[in-house]
Structures are given as C-alpha cells and as structure tokens.
C-alpha cells in the first residue's frame, strides 16, 4: 500500500461569534482506496495559516511511502526537515495532522478502532469536565463578566450531569472586556484579587463540594501572580491549576513548590523532549499534550508512557474539531494514567459540529469511546466544499 495523494484544507466555518476559528485538516489517500483524516490543532490563536502551509510541505515528503509505517514516516519528518528537531508548534502540528491520518488508515486497514492498536481499552467511558465556562455553556460563544454569569454557566453544566468544570476566572473584567498582560502579571492589586476570588467562591458555593473545579489560567499569569492567586484559592479545593505561567520548567517548578494545588500544563509543550524536564522536576502533576500539535498520536503515546514513569496523570488537551476529540478518546481509553477528559465548549457550537460526520457528546458527564475502524470519525462534505484546498500528488 502506498500514499498517492494528500488533500490539505483550511476550512471556513463561517462563524459569527468565533470568526478566528480556522480548522486546518487533511486527508491522505492510498492506492488501495483507504483514506485517513488528520488535523493540525491550531484553529485558534495566530498560526493556522502557517500550519496549512506546513502540512503541504511535509506531504511532499511522504508520497509513495507505505502509510502503515507511521514510525518510519514520523522519523523522516522529524529528522530530515532540519526544523523538525526541537521545532515548535507549526512544524509539529503539521507532523501531527499527517500522523493522525496515518493511524486512521492503519485502523481501517486492520478493521479495528485505534484503541486496539494502542493496546486495548482500559475503560469503556471517560469522566469529562465541562471546559471554558467563561465563554458560556451552550451553542453560542459568550463573555462571562458578572459573578452571576459564572454561577449560571456552572449550574447549567452541572445540571447536564457533569461533576467537574473548568473556568478561567481572569479572562474578562467586570464589564466583559478582555484583560491584558498588564492586568494579569506581577503582584496583583486588591481589586483584581477580589474580583477573581469572589467569582471562585460564588461558583464553589453554587456547585457544592462534590464538584471538581479546574482553574484555567492560559499562561496569562506570571510566576508572581500565579503564586499569589494560587495561595488564595487553595481553600476552594481546586482540582487542577492549569497553565499558571509561561511554559517553562523552572517557573512552573517555582509555582508548584509554593502552592498546594496540582499543576496541569502541556498544550504548548511539544514532543517528549519538551516534557522531559517538567517530569524530572515534578513541576507539573497532570500533563496535557495536544495530539494535534505535539507530534501526533505516535508522539502523544510516548509522552503518556514517559509521564507514567513519574506517576504523572494525563488529560489530552482538546480544542479543535470533533476529529481531534475522537482521537483523544482512543488515547485516553488505552493509557493507565488517564485523569479526566476535556469537553470544550466549542464542541457544543454548530460551526464545529458540522465539520465531521459524527458528533460525540458526553452523557451525564462521561463519554464513550468510538468503536468504528480507525478514528471512528471523519471529515464531512462541508470541509471539502468550504475551504482553501491544495492537493499534493
């Protein structure tokens, strides 16, 4: 079996409330009629167009190769591209998209779900948390400003059966305006501390003690403000303190040693070499590799295995199309150190749901694993009909 063509797409989701959402996906075709779909998880932020170009460049290197040789292909892309070694999110998101598509092909070729190729399911369902409630919890992106809104969105998620939620309490000010780095770094003034702690306290009181609260920070803080806030919120029994500061082993080690909350990090850490020092220093307790930008499923599994050596838990970061969600479910089902699955609010938005043929959603706070061959999901016709598209042959 040989790779004969790669179709690369930058999809226009035509979203009014999230205009910056630009999924970058690909489909790899073989001479046996089997195809596989992949995604570069850079749909948000700045860089999606770079990932679109990167997949095109990498695709030229794999035409004619056997798609079942995913380790051979991964090593070629890493070792022969010059920028692969110690590369950043653009090159690794490109490698990720190709690697995910190759695993999809392999599962379809052997007629088994990917979790079978990873060693089998350790669990049939995954505990989920409702993620990013500062953007609401429904089919439209919102901006939580008042304490009442944080409580309202939290109670809505809990009413749907979730027993864990994640919120960035420090994204917006009291008027719904986006905060800047001037607002969130350095030692914080009393008014900022009061705003954040009031929101957390209100949510904790509203959901009770039997619901886990994950405090998202998006690396908007620095080491000073992260420790300052971390110490103050310990009393609210925070389950994870996510991305407290810049992705730096030494800075996260400092934060970890000065607060009594588990640190989670990983969506902006790439490959096992990027995670290595965090694991050795125990500067994070939950690793969050994103399969769509850490080097694909091939590399994500190695990161999970390495984390297991250090008793570090895993939550695959997922903020992409439903294709990436399905891939994460396979990995999390198959690893012993799974902690919890992220169900991002964007998974509830119609512009994202229409990108794939299946819509996997949690029921009562847990989600099942796809049992179809390969990923168990694939790109919809919408992607092919509403995208910038390049074909590499």
Long-range contacts (C-beta under 8 A, 24 or more apart in sequence): 1-30, 1-31, 1-32, 1-34, 1-66, 1-67, 1-68, 1-109, 2-30, 2-31, 2-64, 2-65, 2-66, 2-67, 3-28, 3-29, 3-30, 3-62, 3-63, 3-64, 3-65, 3-66, 3-67, 4-29, 4-30, 4-31, 4-63, 4-64, 4-393, 5-29, 5-63, 5-391, 5-392, 5-393, 6-55, 6-59, 6-62, 6-63, 6-98, 6-391, 6-392, 7-384, 7-389, 7-390, 7-391, 7-392, 8-52, 8-55, 8-56, 8-59, 8-389, 8-390, 8-391, 8-392, 9-52, 9-379, 9-383, 9-384, 9-387, 9-388, 9-389, 10-48, 10-49, 10-52, 10-387, 10-388, 10-389, 11-355, 11-382, 11-383, 11-386, 11-387, 12-386, 12-387, 12-388, 13-351, 13-352, 13-354, 13-355, 13-386, 14-351, 14-386, 15-349, 15-351, 17-140, 17-141, 17-349, 18-141, 18-346, 18-349, 18-351, 20-44, 20-45, 21-346, 21-351, 21-352, 22-48, 22-49, 23-48, 23-320, 23-321, 23-355, 23-383, 24-48, 24-51, 24-52, 24-55, 24-93, 24-97, 25-97, 25-321, 25-323, 25-355, 25-379, 25-383, 26-55, 26-59, 26-97, 26-98, 26-101, 27-101, 27-379, 28-59, 28-62, 28-67, 28-98, 28-101, 28-102, 28-105, 30-67, 30-105, 32-109, 34-67, 34-105, 34-108, 34-109, 35-101, 35-104, 35-105, 36-67, 36-100, 36-101, 36-102, 36-103, 36-104, 36-105, 36-106, 36-108, 36-374, 36-375, 37-100, 37-101, 37-104, 37-323, 37-375, 37-377, 37-378, 37-379, 38-96, 38-97, 38-98, 38-99, 38-100, 38-101, 38-102, 38-104, 38-296, 38-323, 39-96, 39-97, 39-100, 39-292, 39-320, 39-321, 39-323, 39-324, 39-327, 40-93, 40-94, 40-96, 40-97, 40-292, 40-293, 41-93, 41-96, 41-290, 41-291, 41-292, 41-293, 41-317, 41-319, 41-320, 41-324, 42-89, 42-90, 42-93, 42-292, 42-293, 43-319, 43-320, 43-321, 44-319, 47-89, 47-90, 47-93, 50-90, 51-90, 51-93, 51-94, 51-97, 52-388, 54-90, 54-91, 54-93, 54-94, 55-94, 55-97, 55-98, 56-390, 56-392, 57-94, 58-94, 58-95, 58-98, 59-98, 59-392, 60-392, 62-98, 63-392, 63-393, 67-102, 67-105, 67-106, 68-102, 68-105, 68-106, 68-109, 70-99, 70-102, 70-103, 70-106, 70-298, 71-298, 73-98, 73-99, 73-102, 74-99, 74-295, 74-296, 74-298, 74-299, 78-295, 86-273, 87-270, 88-270, 89-268, 89-270, 89-293, 92-270, 92-271, 92-293, 92-294, 92-295, 92-299, 93-292, 93-293, 95-295, 95-296, 95-299, 96-291, 96-292, 96-293, 96-294, 96-295, 96-296, 96-299, 97-292, 97-296, 98-296, 99-295, 99-296, 99-297, 99-298, 99-299, 100-291, 100-292, 100-296, 100-297, 100-323, 100-324, 100-327, 100-375, 102-296, 103-296, 103-297, 103-298, 103-327, 103-374, 103-375, 104-374, 104-375, 104-378, 105-374, 106-374, 107-373, 107-374, 107-375, 108-373, 108-374, 110-373, 111-373, 112-373, 113-330, 113-369, 113-370, 113-371, 113-372, 113-373, 113-374, 113-376, 114-297, 114-327, 114-330, 114-374, 114-375, 114-376, 115-330, 115-331, 115-333, 115-334, 115-369, 118-301, 118-330, 118-331, 118-334, 118-335, 119-334, 120-334, 121-333, 121-334, 121-369, 122-333, 122-334, 122-335, 122-336, 122-338, 123-333, 123-338, 124-333, 124-368, 124-369, 125-366, 125-367, 125-368, 125-369, 126-329, 126-332, 126-333, 126-338, 126-340, 126-341, 126-366, 126-367, 126-369, 127-163, 127-164, 127-340, 127-341, 127-365, 127-366, 128-162, 128-164, 128-340, 128-341, 128-342, 128-343, 128-362, 128-365, 128-366, 128-367, 129-162, 129-164, 129-165, 129-166, 129-212, 129-214, 129-340, 129-341, 129-342, 129-343, 130-157, 130-160, 130-162, 130-164, 130-165, 130-166, 130-343, 130-345, 131-165, 131-166, 131-214, 131-216, 131-342, 131-343, 131-344, 131-345, 132-166, 132-167, 132-168, 132-216, 132-344, 132-345, 132-346, 133-157, 133-165, 133-166, 133-167, 133-345, 134-167, 134-168, 134-169, 134-171, 134-172, 134-216, 135-345, 136-345, 137-345, 137-348, 138-345, 138-348, 139-348, 139-349, 139-350, 140-349, 141-345, 141-346, 141-349, 143-171, 143-172, 143-176, 143-178, 144-171, 144-172, 144-176, 145-172, 145-173, 145-174, 145-175, 145-176, 146-174, 147-198, 147-199, 147-202, 150-199, 150-202, 150-203, 151-202, 151-203, 151-206, 154-203, 154-206, 154-207, 155-206, 155-207, 158-207, 158-211, 160-364, 160-365, 161-362, 161-363, 161-364, 161-365, 162-211, 162-362, 162-365, 163-210, 163-211, 163-212, 163-365, 164-211, 164-212, 164-213, 164-214, 164-239, 164-340, 164-365, 165-203, 165-207, 165-211, 165-212, 165-213, 165-214, 166-213, 166-214, 166-215, 166-216, 166-240, 166-242, 166-342, 167-199, 167-203, 167-213, 167-214, 167-215, 167-216, 168-215, 168-216, 168-217, 168-218, 168-220, 169-196, 169-199, 169-200, 169-215, 170-196, 170-217, 170-220, 170-221, 170-229, 171-218, 171-220, 179-220, 181-220, 184-220, 184-221, 184-222, 184-225, 185-220, 185-221, 185-222, 185-224, 185-225, 186-222, 186-224, 186-225, 187-224, 187-225, 187-228, 188-225, 188-228, 188-229, 193-228, 193-229, 193-232, 196-229, 196-233, 197-232, 197-233, 200-233, 200-236, 201-236, 204-236, 204-237, 209-237, 212-239, 213-237, 213-238, 213-239, 214-238, 214-239, 214-240, 214-242, 214-264, 215-240, 215-241, 215-242, 215-261, 216-242, 216-243, 217-241, 217-242, 217-243, 217-244, 217-245, 218-242, 218-243, 219-243, 219-244, 219-245, 219-246, 219-247, 219-268, 221-245, 222-246, 222-251, 223-251, 223-254, 223-255, 226-255, 226-259, 227-254, 227-255, 227-258, 227-259, 230-255, 230-258, 230-259, 230-261, 231-258, 231-259, 233-261, 234-259, 234-260, 234-261, 240-264, 240-285, 240-286, 242-288, 243-267, 243-268, 249-277, 249-278, 249-281, 249-283, 250-281, 250-283, 252-278, 252-283, 252-284, 253-281, 253-282, 253-283, 255-283, 256-282, 256-283, 256-284, 256-285, 262-286, 264-288, 264-315, 266-290, 266-294, 266-317, 267-293, 267-317, 267-319, 269-294, 270-294, 270-295, 271-295, 271-299, 271-303, 272-299, 272-302, 272-303, 272-306, 275-303, 275-306, 275-307, 276-306, 279-306, 279-307, 279-309, 279-310, 279-312, 280-310, 282-310, 282-312, 284-312, 285-312, 285-313, 286-312, 286-313, 286-314, 286-315, 286-339, 287-312, 287-313, 287-314, 287-315, 288-314, 288-315, 288-316, 288-317, 289-314, 289-316, 289-317, 290-316, 290-317, 290-318, 290-319, 290-320, 290-324, 291-316, 291-324, 291-327, 291-328, 291-331, 292-320, 292-324, 292-327, 297-327, 297-330, 297-331, 300-331, 301-331, 301-335, 304-331, 304-335, 304-337, 305-335, 307-337, 308-335, 308-336, 308-337, 311-337, 312-337, 313-337, 313-338, 313-339, 314-338, 314-339, 315-339, 315-340, 315-341, 315-342, 316-341, 316-342, 317-342, 318-342, 318-343, 318-344, 319-344, 319-346, 321-352, 321-355, 321-356, 322-347, 322-352, 322-353, 322-355, 322-356, 322-358, 322-359, 322-360, 322-377, 323-355, 323-356, 323-375, 323-377, 323-378, 323-379, 325-360, 325-377, 326-356, 326-358, 326-360, 326-370, 326-375, 326-376, 326-377, 327-375, 329-360, 329-367, 329-369, 329-370, 330-369, 330-370, 330-375, 330-376, 333-369, 341-367, 343-367, 354-380, 354-382, 355-379, 355-380, 355-382, 355-383, 356-380
